[in-house]
Amino acid sequence: MICKTCYPSLRGSRYQVRRIVPATFHKLYPALWKFPNAVASNLKSQVYSVSVCGSTGHSFIEYDVSARGIHYDKAYSILSSLVVPRPIALVSTKGSDGSVNAAPYSFFNVMGIDPPLVVFGPSDQADGSPKDTLRNISESNDFVVNLVNEEILEAMNKCAVALSYGDSELSFAGLTAVPSTVVKSPRILEAPANLECKKFDILRVGKNN
């Protein structure tokens, strides 16, 4: 549960989020959180609740984003807006035909250090088929997580464009693929840091991989 300090209509480029107990303040930016449209404030949830701090006290808006919940169709916008700032993994892979793919994923983080473990979640395409990233990792068993900074932000967004399999997002975005040290998948030269990764496991939970 989070409490957001009151800014009229969420105006401004920054906001503060505080933990109710103890009252520790954290500045977060940019201001990504916006309440989904057409969601009634009196609906109850079994899973997630968000509280908005207003001038007259705390009011609560609760969302049920469980698999059968009434707000399940808004699960992405709600959950992706809560954990901010969000790290972005620009994942580069190499297909069995030698083609290079790159795609950004925001469901990503480092999940352990012994051994070092990176986790990210590529969902399926609209037709239910695996995305090129997952297809390539399944074939080659490796990938590279390229970290993103402001200098390559625009190029990263271009990599999100849906291209045909085998077409290079890196060429489209103006980024440079260079050989990695340990894995077959290339790393991106312009990225501030690269994590060369070997596949440990692929877990399918619903439409998540």
mmCIF file of the C-alpha atoms, coordinates in Angstrom:
data_MODEL
# 
_entry.id   MODEL 
# 
loop_
_atom_site.group_PDB 
_atom_site.id 
_atom_site.type_symbol 
_atom_site.label_atom_id 
_atom_site.label_alt_id 
_atom_site.label_comp_id 
_atom_site.label_asym_id 
_atom_site.label_entity_id 
_atom_site.label_seq_id 
_atom_site.pdbx_PDB_ins_code 
_atom_site.Cartn_x 
_atom_site.Cartn_y 
_atom_site.Cartn_z 
_atom_site.occupancy 
_atom_site.B_iso_or_equiv 
_atom_site.pdbx_formal_charge 
_atom_site.auth_seq_id 
_atom_site.auth_comp_id 
_atom_site.auth_asym_id 
_atom_site.auth_atom_id 
_atom_site.pdbx_PDB_model_num 
ATOM 1   C CA . MET A 1 1   ? 0.000   0.000   0.000   1.00 0.00 ? 1   MET A CA 1 
ATOM 2   C CA . ILE A 1 2   ? 1.414   3.373   -0.915  1.00 0.00 ? 2   ILE A CA 1 
ATOM 3   C CA . CYS A 1 3   ? 0.484   6.878   0.073   1.00 0.00 ? 3   CYS A CA 1 
ATOM 4   C CA . LYS A 1 4   ? 1.047   9.638   -2.429  1.00 0.00 ? 4   LYS A CA 1 
ATOM 5   C CA . THR A 1 5   ? 1.425   13.227  -1.279  1.00 0.00 ? 5   THR A CA 1 
ATOM 6   C CA . CYS A 1 6   ? -1.289  15.387  -2.664  1.00 0.00 ? 6   CYS A CA 1 
ATOM 7   C CA . TYR A 1 7   ? -0.532  17.172  -5.914  1.00 0.00 ? 7   TYR A CA 1 
ATOM 8   C CA . PRO A 1 8   ? -3.633  18.585  -7.654  1.00 0.00 ? 8   PRO A CA 1 
ATOM 9   C CA . SER A 1 9   ? -4.528  16.279  -10.551 1.00 0.00 ? 9   SER A CA 1 
ATOM 10  C CA . LEU A 1 10  ? -1.061  14.711  -10.297 1.00 0.00 ? 10  LEU A CA 1 
ATOM 11  C CA . ARG A 1 11  ? 0.459   17.793  -11.915 1.00 0.00 ? 11  ARG A CA 1 
ATOM 12  C CA . GLY A 1 12  ? 4.204   18.221  -12.102 1.00 0.00 ? 12  GLY A CA 1 
ATOM 13  C CA . SER A 1 13  ? 6.997   16.022  -13.346 1.00 0.00 ? 13  SER A CA 1 
ATOM 14  C CA . ARG A 1 14  ? 7.849   14.537  -9.955  1.00 0.00 ? 14  ARG A CA 1 
ATOM 15  C CA . TYR A 1 15  ? 6.061   13.227  -6.957  1.00 0.00 ? 15  TYR A CA 1 
ATOM 16  C CA . GLN A 1 16  ? 6.943   11.708  -3.625  1.00 0.00 ? 16  GLN A CA 1 
ATOM 17  C CA . VAL A 1 17  ? 5.948   8.323   -2.300  1.00 0.00 ? 17  VAL A CA 1 
ATOM 18  C CA . ARG A 1 18  ? 6.157   7.506   1.369   1.00 0.00 ? 18  ARG A CA 1 
ATOM 19  C CA . ARG A 1 19  ? 5.770   4.349   3.349   1.00 0.00 ? 19  ARG A CA 1 
ATOM 20  C CA . ILE A 1 20  ? 3.028   4.852   5.902   1.00 0.00 ? 20  ILE A CA 1 
ATOM 21  C CA . VAL A 1 21  ? 5.044   3.196   8.695   1.00 0.00 ? 21  VAL A CA 1 
ATOM 22  C CA . PRO A 1 22  ? 7.675   4.444   9.150   1.00 0.00 ? 22  PRO A CA 1 
ATOM 23  C CA . ALA A 1 23  ? 7.311   7.840   7.474   1.00 0.00 ? 23  ALA A CA 1 
ATOM 24  C CA . THR A 1 24  ? 10.263  7.528   5.131   1.00 0.00 ? 24  THR A CA 1 
ATOM 25  C CA . PHE A 1 25  ? 10.202  9.690   2.006   1.00 0.00 ? 25  PHE A CA 1 
ATOM 26  C CA . HIS A 1 26  ? 11.573  8.733   -1.384  1.00 0.00 ? 26  HIS A CA 1 
ATOM 27  C CA . LYS A 1 27  ? 11.653  10.952  -4.457  1.00 0.00 ? 27  LYS A CA 1 
ATOM 28  C CA . LEU A 1 28  ? 10.655  9.135   -7.624  1.00 0.00 ? 28  LEU A CA 1 
ATOM 29  C CA . TYR A 1 29  ? 10.823  10.435  -11.152 1.00 0.00 ? 29  TYR A CA 1 
ATOM 30  C CA . PRO A 1 30  ? 9.470   10.714  -13.732 1.00 0.00 ? 30  PRO A CA 1 
ATOM 31  C CA . ALA A 1 31  ? 5.857   10.764  -12.527 1.00 0.00 ? 31  ALA A CA 1 
ATOM 32  C CA . LEU A 1 32  ? 4.644   7.561   -14.148 1.00 0.00 ? 32  LEU A CA 1 
ATOM 33  C CA . TRP A 1 33  ? 1.702   6.730   -11.903 1.00 0.00 ? 33  TRP A CA 1 
ATOM 34  C CA . LYS A 1 34  ? -1.721  7.634   -13.216 1.00 0.00 ? 34  LYS A CA 1 
ATOM 35  C CA . PHE A 1 35  ? -4.931  6.007   -12.116 1.00 0.00 ? 35  PHE A CA 1 
ATOM 36  C CA . PRO A 1 36  ? -6.527  3.969   -14.918 1.00 0.00 ? 36  PRO A CA 1 
ATOM 37  C CA . ASN A 1 37  ? -9.607  5.563   -16.413 1.00 0.00 ? 37  ASN A CA 1 
ATOM 38  C CA . ALA A 1 38  ? -13.119 4.300   -15.764 1.00 0.00 ? 38  ALA A CA 1 
ATOM 39  C CA . VAL A 1 39  ? -12.302 2.514   -12.518 1.00 0.00 ? 39  VAL A CA 1 
ATOM 40  C CA . ALA A 1 40  ? -14.819 3.056   -9.726  1.00 0.00 ? 40  ALA A CA 1 
ATOM 41  C CA . SER A 1 41  ? -13.304 4.093   -6.417  1.00 0.00 ? 41  SER A CA 1 
ATOM 42  C CA . ASN A 1 42  ? -15.657 1.970   -4.318  1.00 0.00 ? 42  ASN A CA 1 
ATOM 43  C CA . LEU A 1 43  ? -14.696 -1.409  -5.765  1.00 0.00 ? 43  LEU A CA 1 
ATOM 44  C CA . LYS A 1 44  ? -13.001 -3.845  -3.422  1.00 0.00 ? 44  LYS A CA 1 
ATOM 45  C CA . SER A 1 45  ? -9.897  -5.903  -4.017  1.00 0.00 ? 45  SER A CA 1 
ATOM 46  C CA . GLN A 1 46  ? -8.463  -9.075  -2.574  1.00 0.00 ? 46  GLN A CA 1 
ATOM 47  C CA . VAL A 1 47  ? -4.967  -8.445  -3.851  1.00 0.00 ? 47  VAL A CA 1 
ATOM 48  C CA . TYR A 1 48  ? -3.706  -4.877  -4.344  1.00 0.00 ? 48  TYR A CA 1 
ATOM 49  C CA . SER A 1 49  ? -4.727  -1.555  -2.852  1.00 0.00 ? 49  SER A CA 1 
ATOM 50  C CA . VAL A 1 50  ? -3.454  1.941   -3.526  1.00 0.00 ? 50  VAL A CA 1 
ATOM 51  C CA . SER A 1 51  ? -4.152  4.849   -1.205  1.00 0.00 ? 51  SER A CA 1 
ATOM 52  C CA . VAL A 1 52  ? -4.154  8.474   -2.293  1.00 0.00 ? 52  VAL A CA 1 
ATOM 53  C CA . CYS A 1 53  ? -3.214  11.068  0.308   1.00 0.00 ? 53  CYS A CA 1 
ATOM 54  C CA . GLY A 1 54  ? -5.535  14.057  0.017   1.00 0.00 ? 54  GLY A CA 1 
ATOM 55  C CA . SER A 1 55  ? -5.806  17.271  1.988   1.00 0.00 ? 55  SER A CA 1 
ATOM 56  C CA . THR A 1 56  ? -8.570  15.820  4.179   1.00 0.00 ? 56  THR A CA 1 
ATOM 57  C CA . GLY A 1 57  ? -6.782  12.576  4.951   1.00 0.00 ? 57  GLY A CA 1 
ATOM 58  C CA . HIS A 1 58  ? -6.324  9.187   3.343   1.00 0.00 ? 58  HIS A CA 1 
ATOM 59  C CA . SER A 1 59  ? -8.748  7.817   0.798   1.00 0.00 ? 59  SER A CA 1 
ATOM 60  C CA . PHE A 1 60  ? -8.334  4.374   -0.675  1.00 0.00 ? 60  PHE A CA 1 
ATOM 61  C CA . ILE A 1 61  ? -8.857  3.027   -4.154  1.00 0.00 ? 61  ILE A CA 1 
ATOM 62  C CA . GLU A 1 62  ? -8.562  -0.731  -4.365  1.00 0.00 ? 62  GLU A CA 1 
ATOM 63  C CA . TYR A 1 63  ? -8.044  -2.870  -7.444  1.00 0.00 ? 63  TYR A CA 1 
ATOM 64  C CA . ASP A 1 64  ? -8.468  -6.618  -7.884  1.00 0.00 ? 64  ASP A CA 1 
ATOM 65  C CA . VAL A 1 65  ? -5.923  -7.606  -10.529 1.00 0.00 ? 65  VAL A CA 1 
ATOM 66  C CA . SER A 1 66  ? -5.953  -11.334 -9.807  1.00 0.00 ? 66  SER A CA 1 
ATOM 67  C CA . ALA A 1 67  ? -6.499  -13.697 -12.730 1.00 0.00 ? 67  ALA A CA 1 
ATOM 68  C CA . ARG A 1 68  ? -10.277 -13.554 -12.259 1.00 0.00 ? 68  ARG A CA 1 
ATOM 69  C CA . GLY A 1 69  ? -10.393 -10.067 -10.788 1.00 0.00 ? 69  GLY A CA 1 
ATOM 70  C CA . ILE A 1 70  ? -12.612 -7.306  -12.067 1.00 0.00 ? 70  ILE A CA 1 
ATOM 71  C CA . HIS A 1 71  ? -9.590  -5.122  -12.854 1.00 0.00 ? 71  HIS A CA 1 
ATOM 72  C CA . TYR A 1 72  ? -7.540  -7.846  -14.541 1.00 0.00 ? 72  TYR A CA 1 
ATOM 73  C CA . ASP A 1 73  ? -7.634  -5.997  -17.873 1.00 0.00 ? 73  ASP A CA 1 
ATOM 74  C CA . LYS A 1 74  ? -5.893  -3.066  -16.155 1.00 0.00 ? 74  LYS A CA 1 
ATOM 75  C CA . ALA A 1 75  ? -3.266  -5.203  -14.402 1.00 0.00 ? 75  ALA A CA 1 
ATOM 76  C CA . TYR A 1 76  ? -0.448  -4.066  -16.674 1.00 0.00 ? 76  TYR A CA 1 
ATOM 77  C CA . SER A 1 77  ? -1.045  -0.335  -16.266 1.00 0.00 ? 77  SER A CA 1 
ATOM 78  C CA . ILE A 1 78  ? -1.513  -0.659  -12.504 1.00 0.00 ? 78  ILE A CA 1 
ATOM 79  C CA . LEU A 1 79  ? 1.423   -2.929  -11.683 1.00 0.00 ? 79  LEU A CA 1 
ATOM 80  C CA . SER A 1 80  ? 3.868   -1.374  -14.129 1.00 0.00 ? 80  SER A CA 1 
ATOM 81  C CA . SER A 1 81  ? 3.156   2.076   -12.698 1.00 0.00 ? 81  SER A CA 1 
ATOM 82  C CA . LEU A 1 82  ? 3.640   1.125   -9.055  1.00 0.00 ? 82  LEU A CA 1 
ATOM 83  C CA . VAL A 1 83  ? 7.292   0.067   -9.119  1.00 0.00 ? 83  VAL A CA 1 
ATOM 84  C CA . VAL A 1 84  ? 9.210   3.116   -10.314 1.00 0.00 ? 84  VAL A CA 1 
ATOM 85  C CA . PRO A 1 85  ? 11.726  4.113   -11.512 1.00 0.00 ? 85  PRO A CA 1 
ATOM 86  C CA . ARG A 1 86  ? 11.630  1.003   -13.677 1.00 0.00 ? 86  ARG A CA 1 
ATOM 87  C CA . PRO A 1 87  ? 14.812  -0.605  -14.983 1.00 0.00 ? 87  PRO A CA 1 
ATOM 88  C CA . ILE A 1 88  ? 14.777  -1.446  -18.676 1.00 0.00 ? 88  ILE A CA 1 
ATOM 89  C CA . ALA A 1 89  ? 16.507  -4.462  -20.183 1.00 0.00 ? 89  ALA A CA 1 
ATOM 90  C CA . LEU A 1 90  ? 17.309  -4.020  -23.856 1.00 0.00 ? 90  LEU A CA 1 
ATOM 91  C CA . VAL A 1 91  ? 17.773  -7.719  -24.595 1.00 0.00 ? 91  VAL A CA 1 
ATOM 92  C CA . SER A 1 92  ? 19.860  -8.728  -27.593 1.00 0.00 ? 92  SER A CA 1 
ATOM 93  C CA . THR A 1 93  ? 19.741  -12.279 -28.933 1.00 0.00 ? 93  THR A CA 1 
ATOM 94  C CA . LYS A 1 94  ? 20.970  -14.248 -31.912 1.00 0.00 ? 94  LYS A CA 1 
ATOM 95  C CA . GLY A 1 95  ? 18.751  -16.603 -33.894 1.00 0.00 ? 95  GLY A CA 1 
ATOM 96  C CA . SER A 1 96  ? 19.742  -19.975 -35.297 1.00 0.00 ? 96  SER A CA 1 
ATOM 97  C CA . ASP A 1 97  ? 19.861  -18.339 -38.737 1.00 0.00 ? 97  ASP A CA 1 
ATOM 98  C CA . GLY A 1 98  ? 22.411  -15.799 -37.483 1.00 0.00 ? 98  GLY A CA 1 
ATOM 99  C CA . SER A 1 99  ? 19.986  -12.880 -37.345 1.00 0.00 ? 99  SER A CA 1 
ATOM 100 C CA . VAL A 1 100 ? 20.218  -10.469 -34.414 1.00 0.00 ? 100 VAL A CA 1 
ATOM 101 C CA . ASN A 1 101 ? 17.191  -9.309  -32.443 1.00 0.00 ? 101 ASN A CA 1 
ATOM 102 C CA . ALA A 1 102 ? 16.892  -6.593  -29.807 1.00 0.00 ? 102 ALA A CA 1 
ATOM 103 C CA . ALA A 1 103 ? 13.845  -5.706  -27.739 1.00 0.00 ? 103 ALA A CA 1 
ATOM 104 C CA . PRO A 1 104 ? 13.211  -3.707  -24.539 1.00 0.00 ? 104 PRO A CA 1 
ATOM 105 C CA . TYR A 1 105 ? 11.605  -5.285  -21.476 1.00 0.00 ? 105 TYR A CA 1 
ATOM 106 C CA . SER A 1 106 ? 10.563  -3.440  -18.343 1.00 0.00 ? 106 SER A CA 1 
ATOM 107 C CA . PHE A 1 107 ? 9.578   -6.541  -16.368 1.00 0.00 ? 107 PHE A CA 1 
ATOM 108 C CA . PHE A 1 108 ? 13.226  -7.123  -15.484 1.00 0.00 ? 108 PHE A CA 1 
ATOM 109 C CA . ASN A 1 109 ? 15.647  -7.079  -12.582 1.00 0.00 ? 109 ASN A CA 1 
ATOM 110 C CA . VAL A 1 110 ? 18.646  -8.723  -10.952 1.00 0.00 ? 110 VAL A CA 1 
ATOM 111 C CA . MET A 1 111 ? 17.203  -11.333 -8.595  1.00 0.00 ? 111 MET A CA 1 
ATOM 112 C CA . GLY A 1 112 ? 20.253  -12.792 -6.859  1.00 0.00 ? 112 GLY A CA 1 
ATOM 113 C CA . ILE A 1 113 ? 24.039  -12.821 -6.615  1.00 0.00 ? 113 ILE A CA 1 
ATOM 114 C CA . ASP A 1 114 ? 24.985  -16.400 -5.654  1.00 0.00 ? 114 ASP A CA 1 
ATOM 115 C CA . PRO A 1 115 ? 24.885  -17.260 -8.472  1.00 0.00 ? 115 PRO A CA 1 
ATOM 116 C CA . PRO A 1 116 ? 24.295  -13.941 -10.269 1.00 0.00 ? 116 PRO A CA 1 
ATOM 117 C CA . LEU A 1 117 ? 20.743  -14.196 -11.583 1.00 0.00 ? 117 LEU A CA 1 
ATOM 118 C CA . VAL A 1 118 ? 18.853  -11.983 -14.022 1.00 0.00 ? 118 VAL A CA 1 
ATOM 119 C CA . VAL A 1 119 ? 15.124  -12.406 -14.618 1.00 0.00 ? 119 VAL A CA 1 
ATOM 120 C CA . PHE A 1 120 ? 12.906  -10.798 -17.247 1.00 0.00 ? 120 PHE A CA 1 
ATOM 121 C CA . GLY A 1 121 ? 9.420   -11.542 -18.504 1.00 0.00 ? 121 GLY A CA 1 
ATOM 122 C CA . PRO A 1 122 ? 8.632   -11.556 -22.220 1.00 0.00 ? 122 PRO A CA 1 
ATOM 123 C CA . SER A 1 123 ? 4.933   -12.115 -22.798 1.00 0.00 ? 123 SER A CA 1 
ATOM 124 C CA . ASP A 1 124 ? 3.613   -13.860 -25.891 1.00 0.00 ? 124 ASP A CA 1 
ATOM 125 C CA . GLN A 1 125 ? 2.637   -12.079 -29.071 1.00 0.00 ? 125 GLN A CA 1 
ATOM 126 C CA . ALA A 1 126 ? -1.017  -11.295 -29.739 1.00 0.00 ? 126 ALA A CA 1 
ATOM 127 C CA . ASP A 1 127 ? -1.472  -14.531 -31.707 1.00 0.00 ? 127 ASP A CA 1 
ATOM 128 C CA . GLY A 1 128 ? -0.027  -16.612 -28.856 1.00 0.00 ? 128 GLY A CA 1 
ATOM 129 C CA . SER A 1 129 ? 3.313   -17.299 -30.515 1.00 0.00 ? 129 SER A CA 1 
ATOM 130 C CA . PRO A 1 130 ? 6.563   -16.584 -28.636 1.00 0.00 ? 130 PRO A CA 1 
ATOM 131 C CA . LYS A 1 131 ? 8.287   -13.282 -29.222 1.00 0.00 ? 131 LYS A CA 1 
ATOM 132 C CA . ASP A 1 132 ? 11.527  -13.325 -31.195 1.00 0.00 ? 132 ASP A CA 1 
ATOM 133 C CA . THR A 1 133 ? 13.558  -12.812 -28.016 1.00 0.00 ? 133 THR A CA 1 
ATOM 134 C CA . LEU A 1 134 ? 12.134  -15.923 -26.363 1.00 0.00 ? 134 LEU A CA 1 
ATOM 135 C CA . ARG A 1 135 ? 12.405  -17.923 -29.574 1.00 0.00 ? 135 ARG A CA 1 
ATOM 136 C CA . ASN A 1 136 ? 16.087  -17.068 -29.926 1.00 0.00 ? 136 ASN A CA 1 
ATOM 137 C CA . ILE A 1 137 ? 16.906  -17.761 -26.269 1.00 0.00 ? 137 ILE A CA 1 
ATOM 138 C CA . SER A 1 138 ? 15.198  -21.152 -26.530 1.00 0.00 ? 138 SER A CA 1 
ATOM 139 C CA . GLU A 1 139 ? 17.416  -21.987 -29.503 1.00 0.00 ? 139 GLU A CA 1 
ATOM 140 C CA . SER A 1 140 ? 20.749  -20.445 -28.483 1.00 0.00 ? 140 SER A CA 1 
ATOM 141 C CA . ASN A 1 141 ? 20.461  -20.677 -24.669 1.00 0.00 ? 141 ASN A CA 1 
ATOM 142 C CA . ASP A 1 142 ? 21.990  -17.235 -24.144 1.00 0.00 ? 142 ASP A CA 1 
ATOM 143 C CA . PHE A 1 143 ? 21.253  -13.520 -24.364 1.00 0.00 ? 143 PHE A CA 1 
ATOM 144 C CA . VAL A 1 144 ? 22.650  -10.133 -23.370 1.00 0.00 ? 144 VAL A CA 1 
ATOM 145 C CA . VAL A 1 145 ? 20.912  -7.599  -21.148 1.00 0.00 ? 145 VAL A CA 1 
ATOM 146 C CA . ASN A 1 146 ? 22.013  -4.156  -22.305 1.00 0.00 ? 146 ASN A CA 1 
ATOM 147 C CA . LEU A 1 147 ? 21.320  -1.439  -19.768 1.00 0.00 ? 147 LEU A CA 1 
ATOM 148 C CA . VAL A 1 148 ? 19.693  1.766   -20.994 1.00 0.00 ? 148 VAL A CA 1 
ATOM 149 C CA . ASN A 1 149 ? 20.566  5.389   -20.243 1.00 0.00 ? 149 ASN A CA 1 
ATOM 150 C CA . GLU A 1 150 ? 19.222  8.672   -21.598 1.00 0.00 ? 150 GLU A CA 1 
ATOM 151 C CA . GLU A 1 151 ? 21.703  8.698   -24.476 1.00 0.00 ? 151 GLU A CA 1 
ATOM 152 C CA . ILE A 1 152 ? 20.141  5.609   -26.083 1.00 0.00 ? 152 ILE A CA 1 
ATOM 153 C CA . LEU A 1 153 ? 16.573  6.121   -24.862 1.00 0.00 ? 153 LEU A CA 1 
ATOM 154 C CA . GLU A 1 154 ? 15.209  7.051   -28.285 1.00 0.00 ? 154 GLU A CA 1 
ATOM 155 C CA . ALA A 1 155 ? 17.016  4.146   -29.921 1.00 0.00 ? 155 ALA A CA 1 
ATOM 156 C CA . MET A 1 156 ? 15.637  1.784   -27.278 1.00 0.00 ? 156 MET A CA 1 
ATOM 157 C CA . ASN A 1 157 ? 12.104  2.922   -28.111 1.00 0.00 ? 157 ASN A CA 1 
ATOM 158 C CA . LYS A 1 158 ? 12.755  2.213   -31.791 1.00 0.00 ? 158 LYS A CA 1 
ATOM 159 C CA . CYS A 1 159 ? 13.713  -1.353  -30.871 1.00 0.00 ? 159 CYS A CA 1 
ATOM 160 C CA . ALA A 1 160 ? 10.146  -1.865  -29.624 1.00 0.00 ? 160 ALA A CA 1 
ATOM 161 C CA . VAL A 1 161 ? 8.817   -1.597  -33.189 1.00 0.00 ? 161 VAL A CA 1 
ATOM 162 C CA . ALA A 1 162 ? 7.394   -4.885  -34.482 1.00 0.00 ? 162 ALA A CA 1 
ATOM 163 C CA . LEU A 1 163 ? 9.607   -6.041  -37.348 1.00 0.00 ? 163 LEU A CA 1 
ATOM 164 C CA . SER A 1 164 ? 9.531   -9.303  -39.251 1.00 0.00 ? 164 SER A CA 1 
ATOM 165 C CA . TYR A 1 165 ? 11.615  -12.137 -37.838 1.00 0.00 ? 165 TYR A CA 1 
ATOM 166 C CA . GLY A 1 166 ? 15.184  -11.782 -39.055 1.00 0.00 ? 166 GLY A CA 1 
ATOM 167 C CA . ASP A 1 167 ? 15.015  -8.015  -39.528 1.00 0.00 ? 167 ASP A CA 1 
ATOM 168 C CA . SER A 1 168 ? 17.436  -6.221  -37.222 1.00 0.00 ? 168 SER A CA 1 
ATOM 169 C CA . GLU A 1 169 ? 16.021  -3.760  -34.720 1.00 0.00 ? 169 GLU A CA 1 
ATOM 170 C CA . LEU A 1 170 ? 19.575  -2.599  -34.037 1.00 0.00 ? 170 LEU A CA 1 
ATOM 171 C CA . SER A 1 171 ? 20.055  -1.454  -37.616 1.00 0.00 ? 171 SER A CA 1 
ATOM 172 C CA . PHE A 1 172 ? 16.642  0.205   -37.549 1.00 0.00 ? 172 PHE A CA 1 
ATOM 173 C CA . ALA A 1 173 ? 17.516  2.013   -34.302 1.00 0.00 ? 173 ALA A CA 1 
ATOM 174 C CA . GLY A 1 174 ? 21.046  2.973   -35.310 1.00 0.00 ? 174 GLY A CA 1 
ATOM 175 C CA . LEU A 1 175 ? 22.719  0.847   -32.632 1.00 0.00 ? 175 LEU A CA 1 
ATOM 176 C CA . THR A 1 176 ? 25.847  -1.248  -33.053 1.00 0.00 ? 176 THR A CA 1 
ATOM 177 C CA . ALA A 1 177 ? 26.090  -4.987  -32.374 1.00 0.00 ? 177 ALA A CA 1 
ATOM 178 C CA . VAL A 1 178 ? 29.550  -6.147  -31.300 1.00 0.00 ? 178 VAL A CA 1 
ATOM 179 C CA . PRO A 1 179 ? 30.785  -9.611  -30.268 1.00 0.00 ? 179 PRO A CA 1 
ATOM 180 C CA . SER A 1 180 ? 30.312  -10.625 -26.657 1.00 0.00 ? 180 SER A CA 1 
ATOM 181 C CA . THR A 1 181 ? 33.060  -12.226 -24.583 1.00 0.00 ? 181 THR A CA 1 
ATOM 182 C CA . VAL A 1 182 ? 31.268  -15.313 -23.251 1.00 0.00 ? 182 VAL A CA 1 
ATOM 183 C CA . VAL A 1 183 ? 27.994  -15.796 -25.148 1.00 0.00 ? 183 VAL A CA 1 
ATOM 184 C CA . LYS A 1 184 ? 27.064  -16.017 -28.824 1.00 0.00 ? 184 LYS A CA 1 
ATOM 185 C CA . SER A 1 185 ? 24.483  -13.241 -28.659 1.00 0.00 ? 185 SER A CA 1 
ATOM 186 C CA . PRO A 1 186 ? 26.033  -9.844  -29.400 1.00 0.00 ? 186 PRO A CA 1 
ATOM 187 C CA . ARG A 1 187 ? 26.118  -6.942  -26.999 1.00 0.00 ? 187 ARG A CA 1 
ATOM 188 C CA . ILE A 1 188 ? 25.217  -3.355  -27.856 1.00 0.00 ? 188 ILE A CA 1 
ATOM 189 C CA . LEU A 1 189 ? 28.214  -1.049  -28.108 1.00 0.00 ? 189 LEU A CA 1 
ATOM 190 C CA . GLU A 1 190 ? 26.343  2.111   -27.124 1.00 0.00 ? 190 GLU A CA 1 
ATOM 191 C CA . ALA A 1 191 ? 24.875  0.641   -23.917 1.00 0.00 ? 191 ALA A CA 1 
ATOM 192 C CA . PRO A 1 192 ? 26.478  1.824   -20.647 1.00 0.00 ? 192 PRO A CA 1 
ATOM 193 C CA . ALA A 1 193 ? 26.721  -1.771  -19.377 1.00 0.00 ? 193 ALA A CA 1 
ATOM 194 C CA . ASN A 1 194 ? 26.118  -5.257  -20.736 1.00 0.00 ? 194 ASN A CA 1 
ATOM 195 C CA . LEU A 1 195 ? 25.191  -8.422  -18.835 1.00 0.00 ? 195 LEU A CA 1 
ATOM 196 C CA . GLU A 1 196 ? 26.134  -11.522 -20.808 1.00 0.00 ? 196 GLU A CA 1 
ATOM 197 C CA . CYS A 1 197 ? 23.736  -14.248 -19.700 1.00 0.00 ? 197 CYS A CA 1 
ATOM 198 C CA . LYS A 1 198 ? 23.264  -17.964 -20.199 1.00 0.00 ? 198 LYS A CA 1 
ATOM 199 C CA . LYS A 1 199 ? 19.776  -19.409 -19.910 1.00 0.00 ? 199 LYS A CA 1 
ATOM 200 C CA . PHE A 1 200 ? 19.100  -21.147 -16.607 1.00 0.00 ? 200 PHE A CA 1 
ATOM 201 C CA . ASP A 1 201 ? 15.416  -21.897 -17.055 1.00 0.00 ? 201 ASP A CA 1 
ATOM 202 C CA . ILE A 1 202 ? 12.262  -20.686 -18.760 1.00 0.00 ? 202 ILE A CA 1 
ATOM 203 C CA . LEU A 1 203 ? 9.132   -20.787 -16.623 1.00 0.00 ? 203 LEU A CA 1 
ATOM 204 C CA . ARG A 1 204 ? 5.698   -20.356 -18.155 1.00 0.00 ? 204 ARG A CA 1 
ATOM 205 C CA . VAL A 1 205 ? 3.063   -18.966 -15.800 1.00 0.00 ? 205 VAL A CA 1 
ATOM 206 C CA . GLY A 1 206 ? -0.095  -18.114 -17.696 1.00 0.00 ? 206 GLY A CA 1 
ATOM 207 C CA . LYS A 1 207 ? 0.984   -15.893 -20.568 1.00 0.00 ? 207 LYS A CA 1 
ATOM 208 C CA . ASN A 1 208 ? 4.238   -14.974 -18.814 1.00 0.00 ? 208 ASN A CA 1 
ATOM 209 C CA . ASN A 1 209 ? 7.553   -16.603 -19.728 1.00 0.00 ? 209 ASN A CA 1 
# 
